[in-house]
Amino acid sequence: MSDYNRYFMYSREQLRVKKELETKIGRTFIPGTVIVNGNKKQYTEMCTSPSNARFTDSAVVIAGDIRTITYTEPKVE
């Protein structure tokens, strides 16, 4: 496995928790996006292994070499 291999994960529960927490302090959580087969997909977390995902409902959106994947980081505004 390459040091550059990453898993882009999406979790509804993680999205709900992050939005809820950020709303309490007057900010907005915006999930990251990743291009999958030419379409933008949201992701909530990037990790080196699916077993490292923080939430049990996490699903892999895409996995691969981070140097070849087009994505934007999740952010808070």
Backbone torsions as a table, in degrees:
resi	resn	phi	psi	omega
1	MET	NA	137.5	-178.7
2	SER	-78.8	150.5	174.1
3	ASP	-66.1	-15.4	-177.7
4	TYR	-97.1	-1.5	-178.8
5	ASN	-72.7	129.2	179.5
6	ARG	-135.0	152.1	175.1
7	TYR	-113.7	125.1	175.8
8	PHE	-95.2	117.0	-172.0
9	MET	-110.8	147.3	174.2
10	TYR	-125.4	131.5	178.1
11	SER	-135.5	122.4	176.8
12	ARG	-62.5	-41.2	-179.5
13	GLU	-64.5	-42.9	178.2
14	GLN	-63.4	-41.6	178.1
15	LEU	-62.0	-44.5	179.1
16	ARG	-61.5	-47.2	-178.6
17	VAL	-63.0	-46.6	-178.9
18	LYS	-64.0	-43.3	178.7
19	LYS	-62.7	-42.8	-179.8
20	GLU	-61.8	-47.3	-179.4
21	LEU	-63.9	-45.9	-178.8
22	GLU	-66.7	-36.5	178.2
23	THR	-62.2	-37.4	179.4
24	LYS	-61.3	-28.6	179.8
25	ILE	-107.6	17.0	173.0
26	GLY	78.6	22.5	178.1
27	ARG	-120.8	170.1	-178.8
28	THR	-121.6	127.9	175.2
29	PHE	-88.7	130.9	177.7
30	ILE	-120.6	116.2	-179.4
31	PRO	-64.1	156.7	177.0
32	GLY	-73.1	166.0	175.6
33	THR	-126.0	150.8	178.4
34	VAL	-140.1	143.4	179.7
35	ILE	-87.0	121.9	178.8
36	VAL	-125.4	114.2	-178.8
37	ASN	52.0	40.6	177.2
38	GLY	83.6	-0.7	-179.4
39	ASN	-115.3	142.2	176.3
40	LYS	-76.8	130.9	176.2
41	LYS	-125.7	145.0	177.8
42	GLN	-82.6	149.7	170.8
43	TYR	-141.0	153.1	-177.2
44	THR	-109.0	-16.4	-176.0
45	GLU	-157.3	144.0	175.3
46	MET	-116.0	133.1	-179.0
47	CYS	-146.2	169.4	-177.6
48	THR	-87.6	-11.7	178.4
49	SER	-155.9	141.7	178.0
50	PRO	-58.7	-27.7	179.3
51	SER	-71.3	-13.0	177.2
52	ASN	-87.6	-3.4	-179.3
53	ALA	-61.9	141.8	-174.8
54	ARG	-81.0	-20.9	-176.2
55	PHE	-119.9	141.2	-174.5
56	THR	-70.3	-20.7	179.8
57	ASP	-90.0	9.2	-178.7
58	SER	-64.4	138.1	177.0
59	ALA	-127.8	146.1	179.3
60	VAL	-74.4	125.5	175.7
61	VAL	-86.2	-48.0	176.2
62	ILE	-159.3	152.7	176.9
63	ALA	-134.8	146.6	177.3
64	GLY	161.7	-168.6	-179.6
65	ASP	-71.9	118.7	-175.7
66	ILE	-61.4	-22.4	180.0
67	ARG	-73.3	-17.0	-176.9
68	THR	-111.8	-0.6	-177.9
69	ILE	-101.4	133.0	177.2
70	THR	-90.4	121.9	-177.0
71	TYR	-153.1	162.7	170.4
72	THR	-122.2	144.0	-179.4
73	GLU	-72.2	149.5	170.4
74	PRO	-61.3	149.6	-179.1
75	LYS	-144.5	168.2	179.3
76	VAL	-125.6	132.0	178.9
77	GLU	-120.5	NA	NA
